[in-house]
Amino acid sequence: MLSQIYSKIYREFFRGRRGESGAVAMIFALLALVLFALAGIAVDTSRAVHAAARTTQALDAAALAAAKAVNNRNLTDAEVQALAQKVFEANTQLNRDEAVFTSVQTVIDRQAGSVQVSVTARVPTTFTKVLNLDYLDVNRSVTAVYKTKDIELAMMLDVSGSMRGQKIADLRAAANDVVSILMPDDTSTKVKIGIAPYSTSVNAGAYADVVTGGASSDCVSERRGSNAFTDAPPSVQLIGADARFCPNAVIQPLTNDKTILTGQIASLSAGGWTAGHLGVGWSYYIISPNWSGIWPAESQPVPYDDGNTIKAVILMTDGQFNTVYKHSNGDSASQAIEICNNMKQDNIEVYAVAFQAPSSARATLQACASGPKYYYDAQNGDQLRGAFQAIAMQLSKLRLSK
């Protein structure tokens, strides 16, 4: 490409001007120098852009590691600085031939749980040296903030008959993934998780007697009236007791005990029909402060909008919501959507996961979800686990701002 440019310039200057060869040669030499310099600048600029991208990626990793360390480990500022430097160097080891890096500068804000890391990459020039420019400096800065909000999460898990076999095994694995991600051993964030299994009804276990006014000792159905779709406590309106088939899996109120959660998940078994609205309702009750009088002290939800807690539910089904008890309330899907609307009004984040579900179930879950990004459509076990993992990561994610 450059040789073509030079050839064209040469022909233009020397065509019919042989008597002025000396002057033309001088002009040509100057132009050639300019073109050579411009080409060199383009090459060196491209190298600097590439180095900048690599530098930013390495800073991202350093900032995230340092921010998490500030919140989860008792490190001094000097130790955090050393960690950021170590991670940055590990991620630039293969790029040392294209740039020389200054030491990583670290600014720690412990109150905000954030770390800002900055560095300068000095990229040696090649062709641009003819302009007496020996290097190009690339300055980069990244800030990472580790979300320290508490989490209260209820998982509504479908244990109806269609979940038998591999599907219930996939569900156990997906639910365990959520527990593992949200409750790592080194976390200082307060996370509590509850489980609302459902099929033809909900097994309220030890709580059935009080929520039904003594009408049931295990399984429950929906309630009718003005509070059919709200989180009003049983003292305002009792829960229905005319449930049929009772699933083995029992309601688990909020807990931060991983052993309890994994034990409950391991015991999940499938059977019965799909009263999805009951599962939606009980996921609501598990994290509702209005139900504090029902749950044990260690399981009592915090108030809505306390400023430091994310309240969320995961709604999961593989089938159409097809079982109701109070027909005057509407079908199961319409009741579920009404309950979801009330949850969203209380600023509860509603995630929904369809697992090889028919179109009617997918439509119900899409209507329930807090938005398109909160809805997942899983066609196999790997996708189910991926959806649950993505939700857990969304809840506990590191927020990166540049």
Secondary structure, DSSP 4 states (H G I P E B T S, - for coil): -HHHHHHHHHHHHHTT-GGGHHHHHHHHHHHHHHHHHHHHHHHHHHHHHHHHHHHHHHHHHHHHHHHHHHHHS---HHHHHHHHHHHHHHHSGGGTTT-EEPPPEEEEETTTTEEEEEEEEEEE-SGGGGGT--EEEEEEEEEEEE---EEEEEEEEE-SGGGTTHHHHHHHHHHHHHHHHHS-TT--S-EEEEEEEESSSEE-GGGHHHHTTTS-SSEEB---STTTTS---TTTSPPB----S--S-B-EEEE--HHHHHHHHHT----S---HHHHHHHHHHHH-GGGTTTS-GGGPPPPTT-SSEEEEEEEEESS-----S-GGG--HHHHHHHHHHHHHHTT-EEEEEEES--HHHHHHHHHHSSSGGGEEEE-SHHHHHHHHHHHHHHHHPEEEE-
